[in-house]
Amino acid sequence: MARRRERIALMSNSPGTERYLTVYRYGRAGARPKVYMQAAIHANELPGVMALHHLLPMLDKADALGRIKGEIVVVPSCNPIGFSQFMNAQHLGRYHFLGRDNFNRNHYDLSQEVAASVKDRLGRDAAANVALIRAAAIAAAKAIRPGSEIADWRRTLIGLSIDSDIVLDLHCDQIAALHLFISAKDIEPARALAADLGVEACMYNEPWPAALTFSGVNGALWPRLQEMFPDYPIPQACFSTTIEYRGQGDVTDQTGREDAASLYRFLVRRGVVRGKAGKPARLKCAITPIAGMDVGYAPRAGMLTYLKGPGARVRKGEVVCEIVDPLAGDPRKRVALKSATDGVLFSRRQNGLLVHPGMVLFRIAGEKRLRHRIGKSGLDD
C-alpha cells in the first residue's frame, strides 16, 4: 500500500491566509503497533525535521517491499504557526507571538473526558479496556471545539496521536548532547530506543509527566486513568517520549541520515516494520530521575564562558561555566557556576552569550536525587 499524503487545514487566523499540516501515512489504518512521529513543535528546532526528511524515503522503500506491519503516521514539520514567526531577521519558533504560549505546553489532557465516557464500561480484560479507551480518546479529541488557531492546531495534533502505541516527539536544545525525556512508566521500552539512538542522557519523570507537553499528555493518559479506576486493568498502552536531537545548529545531511537509520532500526525492533534490527546496541548512559537533574541558573548578569562541552562527564563541585563582568576592568571579576552532582552535562548555551539573572545556563543528568530538585519538572521555559 503506497503512502498517503494528507493536508489538514487549520483555522484561519486572518482573512486571506491559511496554514495546514502535511501528514504522511503508511500501513493500514488501525494496524498495530501504531507509531506517531513529529518534529519541530518548537518550530526553530530543526534536527528532527532533517531526520524525518531522510526517514520518509526509507519508509517508502519498506512500504514498496510490503514490510510495514503496523501503522506509521509522520508529520515532518508539525508547527506551521511557528514556522512563520520571524523578528529582526531571526526565526523565533518557541513561543506563540499572539499570547506568548510555549508551543510545547498546554496540550489537551483528555483523561477527564475519557473517564466520563468509559467509567461504566471498563471490565477485567485489559486489551478490551485499551481498545475502549482509545476509541473514547479519539471521540474526545473530535469533540473539542477550538476557539483559536493555536487551539485548533493542538486539537489536530492530539487527534492524530492519542490512539498510538508509540509517540516520538522530536526536539532539540540550544547546544546539547542527544538525550531523552521519558516517564517512569516507560523505563523498560525506553532502554531499546535509547540504545538504538545512542543517547548520552535519558531522564524519567515520576510517576509520569505532570506538565501538559505533547509527549506528556499522550503517555500520561494511561496512568491517569489507572489512578482513577484502580479496580480495573489499564496498562501503559502508549510509550511516549521527547527526543532531543542535540543542538539547534546540528542540522546536516550526515547526521540526518544517521538519525533516520537509528529510528528505522527502532521501528524494526518494535515490530512496526518487518526486518532484522541486529544485535541491540549497548546503552551508553544510565536512565536517571528528573529529580537528579542539576540545573544551573545565572545568579547575575554578565558574559558567559564555558569550561565544559556538551556530553562531558562532570563531578560534583567542578566548574561548568563562568559569568564575566564586562565592566569590571579585571579578568578575575567573574562568578563560577559549579555542578551540584556527578553526571553528564547534556545541555548548555553558547559561549559569549549575555545572560540575565535566573537564566538557565546548563543541565546535568545525575543518578542521585537532589533534595532541592525533588518535585520539580525541569521545564524552564
N, C-alpha and C positions, 0 to 999 in steps of 0.2 A: 504494500500500500504506500503510495507516494506521500510525501509530507504535504500537509495542508498549511497554507499561509492565510492568516486571518487578520483583518484590520478592524479594530474596535474603536469607534469614535467616542470621545469624551464630551461631556457637557461643555458647550462653548462659553468662554469667559468674556468674549467681547464680540460685537457684531462683525461678521465677515471673516472670522477666524475659526479654525478647527484644529484640535490636537487629537492624536489617536495612538493606540498601541499596536505594534506589529507582533503577532504571536505565531510561532511555528509549532505544529502538532505532528507527532509521529506515533505510529502504532494504532491500535484500535481503541476508541473511546470506551472507557470502563475496564480496560485490561489492567491487570495488576502484575507487578507493582507500578504505581503511577508516580512519576518524578516531575516536579516543577522546578525550573531553574530560571532565575532572572538576574540581571546585572544593572548597576548604576541607579539604584533607588536614590542614592546621593549622586546626582547627575554629573558631578565633576570627578567621580571615581571610576576610571575607565579601564583598568587592567582586566576586570571581569568581562567587559564588553569584548575586549580582544580575545579572551579565552573562548567565549561563546562564538565569536566570529570564526574561529578555527574549528570549533566542535561541530558546527552545523554541517560542513561537508563530510565529516566523519559519520555523522548520523545519517546523512543522505546515502552514503555507501552501505552502511549497515541495513538501512531500510530496503535498498535495492536488492540486497542479498537475502532478505527475509529474516534478518537476525533480531529484529526488535520484538521482544516478547511482551513487554509491558506498554504503558502509555507514557510518552515524554512530551512535556509542554515547555517550550523555551521562549522567553521574552528577552531578546538580546540587549535591549536598552529600554528599561521599563518606566522611565520618567520623562515624558515629553515636555512636561511643565518646566522642570529644572533644566532641561536641555536648552531652553530658550532664554535663560537668565544670564545676561551679561551686564557688567557695570565697569566703567573705566577700562574697557577692553579686556576684562578678566571674566572668565566663566565662573559663576558662583552658583553651585547647584545643590548645596546642602540644606538651605532654608528656603521656604516659600516667600517670595518677595511681599505678597499681599498681607500675610499675617505673621511672618517670620516663624511659621511652623517648621520644625525639623522634619524633613520628608520621611525619616525613619522612626517617627513617634506617632502615637495616637491612631494606630491602625485598629480595625474593628475586632474587638473581643466578642465573639458570638456565643460565649458559653451560657449566658443567661437565657438567650432566645432558644438555643438548642435544648437546654434543660427543661424549659417550659413545654417544648414540643415532645420530648421523649420520656418525661417523668413517669407516665402511666404505661409505657410500652417496653421498658427495659426488662430483660429476662436473664436467665442463667447461662445463656450461650454467648460467649464473648464475641465470636465472629458475627453473630446476628446483631449484637449491640453496636459493633463498629459500623456495619452497613447502615443501621438505623441512624446513628449519629451523623455519618457522612451525608446522608440524604437530608437530614434536618439542617445541617450546616449550609449545604447548598441552597436550600429553600430560604434560610435566614439571610444569606447574602443577597439573594434575588429580591428579598422583601425590603431591603434598605432603600430609602428614598432620599438620595443625596440633595443637599441644598446648595452645593458649590462645586466648582470644577475639581478641587482637590479631594472633596468627599467622594465624588463620582470616581475619581482615579483610585482611591483606596478601596471603594466597593468593588471595582473591576478586578483589582489585583487579588483581593481575598476570594472573590468568586472563582478565579482561575485556579487557586491553590489549595483551598481549605479541605478538599477531599483527597489530598495526596498522601502517599506513603512516605515520600521523601521530599523535602523542600530545601533547596540550596539558594541562599540569597548572597550574591557575590558583591563584595565591597572592596575597599582598600583604605589605608590610613594615609597620613602625610608622608612620613619616612618610616618604613616598618619592615619587619620580617613577616613571612607568611604565617598567619595564625587563625585560629577558630574560636568562636564563642558558641557554646552548646548548653544544653540543660543537663542537670544531674541525672535526669531520667534517661539520657541518651549516651551515657559514657561508653557502653559496650559497642553500639553501632558506630560511634564516633571514632573508635580506635582504627577501624579499617579505612575510613575516609582520611583521617589524619596521617596514617601511614602512606596511603596512595598519593596524597598530595605533597607529602614531605614537609609538613608544617613544623615550625620551630617553637610554637606555644599553642596550647589548647586549654581553654578555661571554661568551667561549667558554673552556671547559675544554680543556686539552691533555694527551694527544691525544684523550681522551674523559673524561667524568666518572668519577672513581675511587670517589667516595663512593656508597653504596648508597641514594641518593634514589630516589623513584618514577620521576621523569623519567630519572634516570641509568641505572637498570637496564634500562629499555625501550630506550633508544638505544644503550647500550654493549654490548648483547648481540652486535651485528653486528661491531664491530671486535675484540671479544674473540675471537670465533670466527675471524675473518680472521687474527688473530695466531697462533691455534692451528693453522690449516690454510692456510699461506701459498701452497700449490701449487694451491689451488682458488679460483675467483672467488666471493667473498662480498661483495656490495655493501652499502653503508649503506642498508638497506631500511626503516628507521624514522627519521623526523625527530621527535625527542622534545625538548620544551623546557619550561622553567619560565617562566611568565608572571607577573610581579609587578605586580599591578594597584594601583599607588600605595600608599596607607597604609590602616590599619585603619578610619579614620573616613571614607574616601572611598566611601561607600555611599549613592547616591541613584538615583532612577529615571532621571534625566537621564544620568548617567554610565553607568548600566547599559544604557540603550538605545543610547548611542553605542558602548560596548564590544561589545555584541551585533552591531551593524551592521558593525563592523570585523571581527569573527570571521566573520560571514556572507560578507563580501566576500572574505576569505581562502579560505573553502571554495569559493567560485565560482572564484577564481583558480586553485586547485589541481585543479579538475575534479571535485570531490566533489558539487557542486550545479551544475546547468545554469543559465546566465545570463550576464550581462555584468558583469564586475568593474570595468570602467572603466580609465582610464589609471593605471598604478602610481603611487602617491604617492612623493614624494621622501623618501629615507631621512634622518631628522633627526639621526642620530648615527653616529659611527664604530663599527665592530664591533671590540672590543678584547679583549686576553687577560686572563684572570683574574689572571695574574702582574702585570698593570699596575694592578690594583685596590688602591688605598691604603685601609687600614683603620685607623681611629683608635681607640686603646684609652685608657681613663681611667687616668692614672698615679697618681691619689689619689682619695679620697672628697671629695664636695662637691656643690654645687648647680650644675646645668648651665644654660648660656645660649648660644644660637647667634647667630652673625653672618651666617650664610648659610642660605638656604632650599632645599628640595628642587628639583633641576633647575638650580641655579646653576652657572655655569661658574667654576671657580676656577683660580688659578695656583699653582704650586709656591711654598711659603713663606707663602701667605695664611692668616690665622687663620680657622678654621672655627667653633670654639666655645671657650668658656672654662668652667673649673670654679672656682666661687667658694667660698671658705672661709667658711661662715656664722657661725663663731665668732670670726673674726679681729678684728671691730670696725673693719675698714679695707677699704673697697671696692676698694682696689688689690691686696689679697691674693687673687690668682687665678692660675690656670695656663692659658695659652693653648695650644690644640692647632692645629697648622698642617698644611696639606696637603703631602704629600711628592711631589706630581705635578701637572701640568696636567691638568684633566679635568672631569667632570660629577659634582657631588655628588648622587648618586641615592638615598641612604638616610641617615636620621638619626633621632634620638629627639626627644621633646618638650622644650620649654623648661621649666625648673623641676624636672626630674627629679633626684632624689637618687641620685648614682652611686657605685659602688664601684670599687676598683682592678681593672683588667682588663676592665671592661665595654666592649663595642663601642659607640662613640658616632657613627661615621659611616663611609660607604664612598664612594669616589670612583673613577669609571671613567676610567682613563688609558690612552693608547695605548702608552706606553713601559713595558716590563717593568721592575719594580723588583727589585733584587738581593735584598732581604730578603723578597720575596713569592714568588719562584720556588719552585715545588714545593708551595705551599700552596693549598688548595682555596677558601678564603674562607668556608667553612661554620663559623661560630661560633655554637654552639647558644644 
